[in-house]
Amino acid sequence: MHRRIALSLEFPEPDAQMRLAIWKRHIPDSMTLADNVSLEELAIEFELTGGFIKNAIFEALASAVTRVMNNLRKESSNENANVSTITDELEEKDVQLKMEDLRIACKRQSRADLTRTNLQRRIIPIAGLDTLVACDEAKSVLREIVEVERVRRLLSTRWGFKGQQARSNFVLIMGPHGSGKTHAAACLGYETGRPLQTLSMPEILRKGPSAYEIGKVFAEAALAGAVVVIEQGEQLMLEASDPDNIASSGLELLYNIKSYSGLVVLCVTTADAPTDAGWLSHAPTPNRIAILLSYMVKLSKPNRTQRLQLWKQLIPKDTPCAPDVPETLEKIASKYDTTGARILACINRAAAAAARRGNTSVSVKKIPSECALTGQDLIDSCDAEVDLVHATNTTAAWVRALYV
């Protein structure tokens, strides 16, 4: 078959400048744009191909038309006016595309593209950096990483950096257990419009995959344009810190990280004491990893204000809550010094208790008032979580006393 082909052309994905030209080509001159619409921002922020850009414009236009028609229906004196009557009154100048319409449409098109990727451990991110509760310094570094990734294709094509790229965009996210490391990595994927390819470091060390198998994982991730997220990276830190280690799965992983053309995130759990599980927070980063790093993000346990924000954010909007819940959240945010992961566990425990109390089923349309989540439910779940943490810490200390 190949010997019969006279000419073969490969069309690369468009960079930011090409995307801007596509945006301008697909938006007619007669279309009214709001003053805040910036095609340059859309071209940089969303790495969409021509077909997805065209779909995004159609979707944004449909949203704008629907908004105008709803406004006309409200202003119409005839309450029984049908769609055809309102459509006849609609003029082209009445429809105005807003930046919000285009940005929402682009996010939907990006998500639709993510669902088509075929990865063994694919995760589709669902939230951006605006949902991450962290210090300003950490969020600032994460935003810088996103901005760099958005212009990476432009640098490697028109700016001629492809042949000079010495390393991947390797990010180290460190923090105690439950501080939001995995969520921060998912936010990077969401903001850059890419799926996540997750790797478990203990599993890699346990199975001892060959160099070919590790390379295949990175090759598939590169084909899908995925963000490679390595969880429980403290195991890799231990491997890299051993000077006698000259051949292992961990070192092979570092070799593939260095040659990967995309974004790699290493999530490392830190510990304050040598007897705790994790990488010591005051210990230096092993040189084998430090020389590859592009960015380091340090997360910490949330303070009182951040805990309150997490409590309010993690309770779903559809959850029926009693009137005393807002006041209770203020109290437990001050009383219980816990992480985001523990807060989520407390909310799930409290919600389950409230649902069991009313003995409701999914088919019930109207939720009884006795099933609402109460402040006492949240307090009881926090106390139960504290008891669980105390029991697990006691068991862990006993095991370490025997074997360490």
Secondary structure, DSSP 8 states (H G I E B T S, - for coil): -GGG-S---------HHHHHHHHHHHS-TTSEE-TT--HHHHHHH----HHHHHHHHHHHHHHHHHHHHHHHHHH-S-TT--HHHHHHH--GGG-EE-HHHHHHHHHHHHHHHHTT---TTEE-----GGG----HHHHHHHHHHHHHHHTHHHHHTTT--GGG--S-EEEEEEESTTSSHHHHHHHHHHHHT--EEEEEHHHHHHH---HHHHHHHHHHHHHHT-EEEEESTHHHHHHHH-TT--SSHHHHHHHHHHH-SSEEEEEEEEESSTTSSSEETTS---HHHHTT-SEEEE-----HHHHHHHHHHHS-TTS-B-TTHHHHHHHHHHH----HHHHHHHHHHHHHHHHHHHT--TT-SS--GGGSB-HHHHHHHHHHHHHHHHHHHHHHHHHHHHH-
